[in-house]
Amino acid sequence: MKTPTVALFAAALLLGACAQEPEPVYLQPTFDKAGNASCAVGYMLATTETGATVCAPI
């Protein structure tokens, strides 16, 4: 391999190693008339650090 190709590969490898894990995207739950929360398929009820009820991806 040529030197620029090796340098580009090394830079890409270093940047990939330093990448942060993305935070999950929370959705607002839907509430029925009785006040019970529910989430769409693929999400489950969760509570954030601030105490908010959200739908988190499974």
Helices and strands as residue ranges (DSSP letters): H 3-18, E 30-31, E 37-38, E 43-47, E 53-57
